[in-house]
Amino acid sequence: MIILYSSVVLFNVLAYRLVKKLSANSVLHIWSFTCALQILFDCFIDVKYHGYWYGTQGVDWYVLPAYFALIPPVNLLFLNFFPFGQSFMRRIMYMAVWEVGLLGYELLALQPEPWGYFHYGWWSIWHSAAINPFLLLILTGYYKWVLRLEAQAVRQHT
């Protein structure tokens, strides 16, 4: 759990200090979307199918930061520095670097208690390696949609 709570503090401080390109509206949308998608995904993979879990199997109050304060700031950092408007190869390389970082963090979170907090059932690092790029693409697609909605709202008010 030490890694979880330390990561929550670290990633939130980094996001607060470094995320400057995203509007407050976008931050709110990404934060909410991230929490909703993670809870929906984990309802099935964690609670129903016991693929992985945080802390102990089932629902635990002390792992709520993993749902509400760990992944959202990471997603904000990912989007803040995403090379929109750059070449396709540059975007692929950016996502590959993030994929390595995400998988490395997952392996770190698998450390035994009191350090780690993440546990595998039938899930493996290979499942994460396969699904993470799709989750990052969903995130960037959602962010682009939010940007279009913001632009539309500005046009309607002018």
C-alpha positions in Angstrom: 0.0 0.0 0.0 3.0 2.3 0.4 3.4 2.4 -3.4 -0.3 3.2 -3.9 -0.4 6.1 -1.4 3.0 7.5 -2.5 1.9 7.3 -6.2 -1.3 9.1 -5.5 0.6 12.0 -3.9 3.4 12.0 -6.6 1.1 11.8 -9.7 -1.3 14.4 -8.3 1.5 16.8 -7.5 3.0 16.2 -11.0 -0.4 16.7 -12.7 -1.1 19.9 -10.7 2.3 21.3 -11.6 2.7 20.1 -15.2 -0.7 19.9 -16.8 -1.1 23.3 -18.3 -2.4 22.6 -21.8 -5.8 21.2 -20.7 -8.7 23.4 -19.8 -10.4 23.0 -16.4 -13.4 21.6 -18.3 -11.2 19.0 -20.0 -9.6 18.1 -16.7 -13.0 17.5 -15.1 -14.2 15.5 -18.1 -11.0 13.3 -18.2 -11.0 12.8 -14.5 -14.7 11.7 -14.4 -14.4 9.6 -17.5 -11.3 7.8 -16.1 -13.0 7.0 -12.8 -16.2 5.8 -14.6 -14.3 3.6 -17.1 -12.0 2.1 -14.5 -14.9 1.3 -12.1 -16.9 -0.3 -14.9 -14.0 -2.3 -16.2 -13.0 -3.4 -12.7 -16.6 -4.4 -11.8 -16.2 -7.2 -14.3 -12.5 -8.1 -14.3 -12.0 -7.7 -10.5 -15.3 -8.3 -8.8 -17.0 -10.7 -11.1 -14.2 -12.7 -12.8 -11.4 -12.2 -10.2 -8.8 -11.4 -12.8 -7.0 -9.0 -10.6 -7.7 -6.9 -7.5 -6.4 -4.1 -5.3 -5.6 -4.9 -1.7 -7.8 -7.9 -1.0 -10.5 -9.5 -3.2 -13.7 -7.7 -3.1 -14.4 -4.0 -2.2 -12.1 -2.3 0.3 -12.4 1.3 1.4 -8.6 1.7 1.8 -8.1 1.2 -2.0 -10.5 3.9 -3.1 -7.5 6.1 -4.0 -6.7 3.6 -6.7 -10.0 4.3 -8.3 -10.4 8.1 -7.8 -6.9 9.6 -7.4 -4.3 7.3 -9.1 -5.2 6.9 -12.8 -6.9 10.2 -13.5 -3.7 12.4 -13.0 -1.7 9.9 -15.0 -4.2 10.2 -17.8 -4.0 14.0 -17.6 -0.2 13.9 -17.8 -0.5 11.5 -20.8 -2.9 13.9 -22.7 -1.0 17.1 -21.7 2.1 15.9 -23.5 0.5 13.9 -26.2 2.0 14.9 -29.6 -1.3 15.9 -31.3 -0.5 17.3 -34.7 2.8 15.4 -35.0 3.5 12.5 -37.3 1.8 9.2 -36.9 5.2 7.6 -36.0 5.8 10.2 -33.3 2.4 9.4 -31.7 3.1 5.7 -31.8 6.5 6.2 -30.2 4.9 8.3 -27.5 2.3 5.7 -26.7 5.0 3.0 -26.7 7.1 4.9 -24.1 3.9 5.2 -22.0 3.1 1.6 -22.4 6.5 0.6 -21.1 6.0 3.0 -18.1 2.5 1.6 -17.4 3.7 -2.0 -17.5 6.7 -1.1 -15.3 4.5 0.6 -12.8 2.1 -2.5 -12.8 5.1 -4.8 -12.0 6.1 -2.4 -9.2 2.6 -2.4 -7.7 2.7 -6.3 -7.7 5.3 -6.2 -4.9 4.3 -7.9 -1.6 2.6 -6.0 1.2 3.2 -3.5 2.7 4.8 -2.1 -0.5 2.5 -3.4 -3.2 -1.2 -3.3 -3.5 -2.0 -5.0 -6.8 -2.6 -8.8 -7.2 -3.2 -11.1 -10.2 -5.8 -13.8 -10.4 -5.8 -15.2 -13.9 -4.7 -11.7 -15.3 -1.1 -11.3 -16.4 1.2 -8.5 -17.5 0.5 -9.7 -21.1 -3.2 -9.0 -20.7 -2.3 -5.4 -19.7 0.2 -5.1 -22.5 -2.5 -6.0 -25.0 -5.3 -3.8 -23.6 -3.4 -0.7 -22.5 -3.0 0.7 -26.1 -6.7 0.4 -26.7 -7.4 2.2 -23.4 -5.0 5.0 -24.4 -6.7 5.3 -27.8 -10.1 5.4 -26.1 -8.8 8.1 -23.8 -7.4 10.2 -26.7 -10.6 9.8 -28.7 -12.7 10.9 -25.7 -10.4 13.9 -25.2 -10.8 14.9 -28.9 -14.5 14.7 -28.5 -14.4 16.9 -25.4 -12.3 19.4 -27.4 -14.9 19.4 -30.2 -17.7 20.0 -27.7 -15.8 22.9 -26.1 -15.2 24.5 -29.5 -18.9 24.0 -30.4 -19.9 25.6 -27.1 -17.6 28.6 -27.8 -19.1 29.0 -31.3 -22.6 29.0 -29.9 -21.9 31.7 -27.4 -20.2 34.1 -29.8 
